[in-house]
Amino acid sequence: MDQLALLLILLLGAVVTVPLGERLGLPAPVLMTLAGIVLAFVSWVPNVEIPPDFILPLVLPPLLYASVQRTSWRQFAANRRPIFLLAVALVFVTTAAVAAVAGSVVPGLPIAAAVALGALVAPPDPVAATAVAGSLGLPRRLVSILEGEGLFNDVTAIVLYHVAIAAAVSGTFSWPSAVGQLVLSGVVAVAVGLALGWLTNKLMGLLGEATLQTGLTLLVPFVSYVLAEELLGSGVLAVLTTALYLAEHAADADDVQGRITGQAFWQIVDTLVTGVAFGLIGLELHNVFGTSEGRELQMFGWGATVVAVVVGVRLVWLLPATWVAKKLHKRRDYDEDIPTTWRETVVMWWSGMRGVASVALALAIPLKTDSGDPFPARDEIIFIAFCVIMATLVVQGLTLPWLVRRLGVRADTDAERAVERELAVRAAGAAKRRLKEIEEVEELPEDVQERLHRGAFDIGARISPDIVDDERRERYAKRVDRLKAVQRIQREMMSAARHEVLAARSEPGADPEIVDRVLHHLDVRSLRS
């Protein structure tokens, strides 16, 4: 088996594990990691040969961009305090704790290398957190915090990692230089992200066609990441900035086809890239065990110690941080998402899984220092990092659904339905106001006016039937039944038309281009009906 065949197997697994995970009640990323572990120990499966420098720029940009599509800048702004406590402060605390413990238990591990280890295992993976937690029906506020933490912690951790690696390679360290690098990285990333977001928004209007716009959005995350990195900025922060800008400014309410096309496309990208990334994590175990050289038990002991530190520090930090957030939330009445019970805090603690970013950073550790000596304890750092990744991703990922069920943490469906009802009323009200404006300037037949008013009412009733009284709801239900019957017959009619057009494609002398154009017309009409 060659590398291409292995990639195709991972892509197939990424698709298959989604329905399989739904049936088993397990997150698809965890299943892909387990599948990668199994493949890693099969003799005919080759070792993964992806240059470490390619993993971050190839995997993170599309996944981060897809994650941002599910949120907004206003949501981040409202949750800035809990996100800061998790994404920035907790990364620093975890890095310091891991560096102190690892430096004392691993022989010959210098402080700079220990800090690099702490930085690469500090950030919970944004893909793992959202993919696992988002599929369990958790309260939206918890998912929002996990998304914000996952999206912003990489920025802090990667900068810390680069500073520590530079110190280990050169043998020197300067606090002013480190702080300057952090500030420069953030400023450059935000500038690149905003500029590219503005330019992309302008290009969207020029392209017009939905397929071209979707193709542009595929390129934008990679360009933003690479350009920021080339200018000594944070590629991750640049992607986040670009994606948030586009989410706020590139929305066209009337671009129905573009919105449907883009959402479907990014769901596919998210599924495939996520599956491949977590499959690679499992496959890398084969290479990691090759570095142990008969010291498996000793290195497992080091790994277990660091795992305990990573998991324990998160719990110890979350308990007071959540308490402080609650106090400030009540005192200042901020509109922010915070855990409201100890059960939600426990779920947040157990959701701190490590993944793709930690793998890439571990594998990107240089082989040698500037003096030509081997990088200190490189094999030990990689082994310990994978212990942390496997323990948190597999153990926590497999047990998180059970923990959520055991604690009874569920989304507040009543509150969600209330918001849905409010939006339904607003949507129906906007339609009625527009219809009234049209009636003032146009003379419409009475039967047409009645039909249009009924349609304006149906807009809200379709979204949330609870907004109308029982009698009107019953009349609406009868109309819906009749409409469903009409739509069923229309679907059958359109299906017969499509089959006839497709049959003409294989007839002698048929022009495939013309046939496909007619079929596209029928497909678009089917979506609108």
N, C-alpha and C positions, 0 to 999 in steps of 0.2 A: 504494500500500500504506500502511495506517495502522499505528499503534502496536500495536493489538490483533492484527492479522494477523501482524505481526512477532513478537510474543510467542508466538503459536500455532506459527509456524514453528520458533522456538527450542525450544519444548516437544516438538515432533515430532522435532527433531534430537537432543534429549537422550535420547529413547527409542531412536532408530535407531542412534546412534553406539555404544551399548553392545555389541550383537552385531557391528557392523562393526569396532569396535576389537578385539574378541576374535579375529576372523578375520584382521585385519591385524597383530595383535600390538602394537597401539598403545593407549595410555590414552585413554579416551573424553573426558576434559577437554581433552586436547590437540587431538583431532579437532574438538571444538566450538569451540575457539579459532580453529582454521584456517578452519572454516566461517564464523565471525563475520567474519574478515578478508576472506574472499571476498565476503560480503554487503556489507561496508562499502564496497566499491568498485563495487557495482552501482548504476547511476544511479537505478533506480526504488525502491530500498530507502531509507526515510527515516532521518534521524538519530535516534539514541536520545534520548528526552526524559524521562528519569527524574531527578527532583530528587536531587542527591548526598546530601542528608540522609536520604533514604529507603533508600539502598543498604545501608548497614551494618545498620540495624535490621530490614530485610526479609530479607536474605540470610544474615547470620552466625548468628542464633539457631537456626534449624532445622538448619543444617549442623553447628554445634558440638554441638547436642543429639544429633544422629544419630551423630556421631563418638564421643561419650562412651559411647554404648550398647555400644560394642565394647571398653570397657576398664573399669577399676574404680579406686576410691580407693586400695586397697592397692597396685595396680600403680604408681600415681603416687608413693605414699609410698616404695616400694622404689627408684624411679628418680629420686628428688628431686635427687641430686647431678648426674648427667648432664643432666637436664632444666634445672636451674638454669644450668649452664654454657652451654647452648645458648639457652634461652628468655630469660634475663635478661642474662647477661654478654655473649653474642655480639651481642645487639641493641644494647647500649650501645657496644660496640667498632665495630660496623658503622656505626652512626649517626655516631660521632665521625670515622671514616675518610672516609666519604662527605662529611660536612660540610666537612672540611679540604680535600679534593680539589676538590669542586664550588665552594667559595668561591674557590679559586685559579684555576680555569679558566673560570668563567662570569662575564663582566663585570657588575658592578653587583649581585652577589648578596650581600646582607648575611648575617652569621653566623646570625641567627635563622632566616631563610628556608632557609639551607643545612642547618641542623639539622632543620628540618621535612622537607626532601627526604631526608635520611639516615634519619629515623625512619619515613617512609612506605615506603621501599624496604628497610628492615632486616629485617622479619619474613617468613620463608618462609610461604607460605600453607598453613594446616592442611588445607584441602580438597584442594589440589593434591598435597601431600606424601602424604597417606593414600590418595587415589584412585589416584595413579600408582604409588607404591611398594607399596601393599597388593595390587595386581593382578599383581605380578611374582613371587610366590612367594619373597619375601625372608625371612630369618630373623625370627622373631617379635620378637626383642629389638630389631632395627633398626626395625621398624614401630612398636614401642612407644615408642622414643625419638623417632621422627619425629612420632608422634601427640602425645606430651607437649610437644615443642618447638612444634609448630604450634598447639596449643591454648593455651599459656601465653605465647608470644612476643607475641601481639597485645596483651595487657594492657600489657606494658612499652612496646611501640612506640606504642600509641595515646596513652598518658599523655605520653610524650616529645613526640609530635606536637602535642598540645594545648598543652603548655607552650611549645613553639617558636612555634606560631601565635599564641598570646596575646602573646608577646614581640614578634613581628614586627608585629602589628596595633597594639599599644599603644606600642611603642617602648621599653618598660622590661622588666627581668627581675630576679627576686629568687630566689636559691637557697633561702632558707628557705621562701618561698612554693611553690616547685616541689616541694620535698621534702614539705611539708605536704599538697600536693595529691595526691601519689603515695600517701601513707599513708592519707589520708581516702578516696581512691578505692577502695583495697583493702579497708579496714575496712567501708565501706558496702556494697560488692559482696558480701563474704562474709556479712554480716548479712542482706542481702536474699535472697541465694541460700539460706541455711539456713532462714530463716523461710518462704519460699515453698515450699521442698522439704518442710518439715514439714507445711504446710497442704495441699499437693497430696497427700501420702501419706494424710492423713486423709480428704480428699475421694474418693480412689480407693476406700476402703473403703465410703463411703456410696453411690457411684454403682453399683458392682457390675457392671453390664453392660459387656462388653468394648468395644463401640462407643463408649459414653460415656467410658470411661476413655481410650481412644485419642484421642478428640476433645479431652479435657482436656490430654493431653500435647502436642497441637499448639499449644494456647494458652500453655502454661506458659513455653516459651523466650522468646516475645515479651514476655509480661508481666514476666518476670524482667529482661530486657534494658532495657525502657523504664522500669520502676520504678527500677532502679539508676541509670540515666542522669539521671532526674528528680531523684534525691537526691544528685547529684554523685558517683556511684560509677561503677565500670567495668562496663558492661553485659556485656562478654565474660566477665569473671571471675564475675559473678553467674550467668550461664547455666551456666558450668562447675560452679559450686558447687551449683546446683540439680540439675543432671543427675547429678552424682556422688552427691549425697544420695539421690536417688530410685533410682539404680542399687544402692545399698547397702541401702536400707530398704523399697523398694516391691515387692520380689520375692516373689511367692506361688507356691510350688512346685506347687500344685494348680490354678492358674489357667492351664490349658492353652490354652483358646480365647483368652483375653486376651493371652497371650504370643505366640501365632501371629499374631493380628490385629495387634498392635502392631509386631512385627518386619516383617511384610509392608508395613504402612502406612509405616513410617519408611524402608524400602528404596525405596519409591516416591517419597517426599518427597526423600530424598537424591539420587536419580537425576535428578529433574526440576529441583530447585533448583540442583544442581551444573551441569547442562547449560546452563541459562539463564544462570547467573552467568558461566561461561567463554565462552559465546557473546557476552555483552555486552562482555566484554573485547576481543574481536576487533572488534566493531562500533564501539567507541569510537575506533578508529584513524582513522576518517573525520574525526571532530571534532578529534583531536589534530593531524593533518596540516594542518588549517585554521589552526592557530596558528603554523605555521612561517614564513609570509610570505617565502618565497624564501631562507630561511637553513637549508635542509634539511641541506646538507653540514656546515656548522658545528655545528648542533645534534646531528646524528648523531655527530660527533666527541666532543662533550661526553657524549652518551649512552653511547658505546662506552667512554669513560674510566671513567664511573661503573659500568658493567657489570663492567669488569675489577676495579675496587675491590671491588664486592660479592662477586663470585665468588672473587677472590683472598683476601680477608680471611677468608672462611668456611673455605677450605682451611688457611690459615696458623693460624687459631685451632683448628681441629679436631685437627690433628696433635698439638700439645702437650696439649690438653684431653683427648684420648683416652688419651694416655700417662699423664697424671696420674690419670685415672679408673681405669685398669688397676692402677696402683700401689696406690691406696687400696682398690680392690676386693680385691686379694690380701692386703693387710695387715690389713684389718678384716673380711674375709669377708662383705661385704654381699651380700644377695640382690637384685642389681640387674642390669638389662640394659645391657650396654655392647658396643661393637664389639670383636671378639676378634682381628681381623686387619687388616692395612693395606688389604686389598681391601674389607672392610666399611666402613672409614673413607672410602675413595674414593667408594663408593656413597652414603654419607651426605652427603658433600660435594656430589656432583652432584644430590642430591635436593632441594637448597635452592631450590625454585622460588617465585617471587612470583606473586600472583594477585589475588583479589577484594578483600582488605583494602587492598592498595596502590592499586588502582584507585579505591576509594571515598574513601580519604584524599586522593588527588591531586585528585579532582574536587570535594572539599569545601573546598578552599582558598578563603578569602574573596576577593571581587573587590576590595575596598578596605580600607584601614587606617582607624583611628579618626580620622585627620586628613583623610580624604577622598581621599587619594592612592591610585593603583592599588597593589595588593599587589605588592611588588617581585619581578620575574622570575617571575610566576605562569605565563605560557605556557611559559617555559623549563623550569620545574620539572615541569609536566605532561608535556612532551615527553620529558624525560629519564626520568621515572618509567615512561612507557610503553615506552621503549627497554629498560629493565631488565626489565619484566614480560614483554615479547615475547621477549627474548633468553633469559631463564631458563626461562620456561614452554614456549615452542615448541622452542628448541634443546635444552635439557636434557631436556624431556619426550619429545621424539622420539628422542633418543640414549640415554636411560637404559635402556630394554630391551636395547639392543645392549651397553651397558657391563656390565650385570648378567650377560648371557650370556658376554661376553668374560672377565670376571673369575671366573666360576664361583661367584658368591655365591648360595647356595640355602638354603632352610630345612632345619633338621636334622630330617628326617622320622623318623629312628630315635628321637630324643628325644621327638618329638611322639607317636609310637605308644606309647612307654613310658608317658607320662602318660595316654594314652587307656586303656591296659590297666589302669593303677592305678585310674582312675575306674570302669572296668567292673567290676573286682573289688569295689570299695567299693559300687557300686550293687547288684550281685547279693547281696553280704553283707547290706546293709540290708533287701532284700526277703526274704531267708531268715529273718533275725531277726524281722521282723514276722510272717511266716507262722508261726514257732514260737510266738510270743506268742498268736496267734489260736488255734492248735491246742490250747493249754493251757486255753482257756476255752470252746472250741466243739468239739463232736463232728462231725467231717467224715467222710463215706464214704471208703473206701479209694481208690476210683478218682478221687475229687475231690482227695484229698491227693496222689496221684501226679501228677495233672495240674498242680496248683499248684506242686509242687516242680520239675517240669519247666519250668514257666513262670518260676520264680525263676532257674533255671539259664540259661534262654534270654535273660533280661534282660542278663546280662553277655556271653554269647556273641554276641548280636546287635551289641553295641557293638564288641567286640574278640574275634574268633574265636581269636586267638592264646593266650587264657588257658586253653584246654582242651587235653587231649592229642589225639593223632591219631585214636584210636578214637572218643572222644566227639565229636570234631569231625566225623568222618564220619557218625555217627548224627545229629548236629545238622544237617548239610548235607542229609541225606535228609528230615528233618522240615521243613526250610526249603523244599525243593523241593515237598513235598506242600502246605505252607502257601501257597506262591506260587500253586499250581494252584487251591486253594480261593479265595484272594483274587482271582485273575483271574476265576473264575466269579462270585464275589460282585459284583465290579465290573460285570460284564456284566448281572447281575440288577438292580443298582441303577441302571445306565444305562437299562435298559428301563423301570424304574419312573419315573425322572425324565422320560423322553420321553413317557410316558403322561400324567403330570401336566401337563407343558407343553402337550401337545396339548389337554387339557381347558380350558386357559386361553382358547383361541380359540373354544370352543363357545358357542352361544347361551345366555345366562343365567348364564354362569360368573362367579363372584365372584373377581376378581384377587387380592384380599387373602387369601382362604382358600387359593387355589391357591399363592400365594407362601409362605404359612405352612407348608403341607404340603411344598413344595419345600425350604424351609429345614430342615425336620426331616430330610428325606432327605439333604441336603448334610452336615449335622452328623454323621449316622450314617455317611455315606461316609468322613468324615475319621477317625472312630474305628475303623472296621473295617480 
